[in-house]
């Protein structure tokens, strides 16, 4: 079978007549979003996702329209295509972007230009440390292709459930260690690569944001993927992000990418404040030589970058085996407040609270990035 694109799916939808209007689905403006298209390399099967909007849940033409839609997609796109059709209703509309997460006070993006610098470790421990300080905290794993939070929180076998609110079915985040957590890792096979096109990935991310029951939060931490991809653009176009934390190692290669992350948020069209830098893997101290520091990736690179950019350096986190082990075991280091490593993350959380309060007192609220 040839490549399958959303345009071909839309052409198939244009052949389906909705009896309520005597027009096709596209003309009737019943297609909620651009159809999602994916390909499973292992099975060689294409998948298509479509969301249709009906006037109300009791629509007498709902079932027949859904069946006709599936048949049309298979006829025009291939009999072997797997089709998933979701339904929404005008009587219970999805919230507009500006009204998303009205009970969330602060949205913090933890970002890095480069992979492998420990951004997810910082996100998990920061969220737990904030919760231990008494704040209401949520954590959204925004890495659709490489989610890690389910493992770090030891909830790989847990599945979120749905709750009905105001006529909408919402995903209930999994709660552990005082943190509300959502990740695509709850919904995909951890042993299988997520082979999605950009549209499917951003659609899934929007669903984790808009179709979840986050409730009232003081802080929602966004663990973003490395780089400056369309995932980041989706976040900026969907949420008014209070500020960004940039994680980097002291290594020059990592710092070069960190500059790109800073530039992305500081762009005049984006204008998300940089709350501070976090230097991870700052040095290594062997247990048998507790007074010694070995600067494996360079010395104080983030400190110099923070001074250059005029932003605070919020923490320098050393290389400690227990931080890695605790993440792998689902018991992040911030839970052990009596340890030196645990204290580092509690201190980081207190610093984040301070810079967020200062930012909110001196700068206007961030607005979402508008598309034209």
Helices and strands as residue ranges (DSSP letters): H 6-13, E 17-18, E 23-24, E 36-40, E 45-54, H 62-77, E 82-89, G 97-99, E 104-111, H 119-132, E 137-141, H 149-152, E 162-165, E 168-171, E 174-176, E 179-183, G 184-186, H 198-210, E 217-223, H 230-238, E 243-248, H 252-266, E 274-284, G 287-289, H 301-309, E 313-319, H 321-328, G 333-335, H 340-362
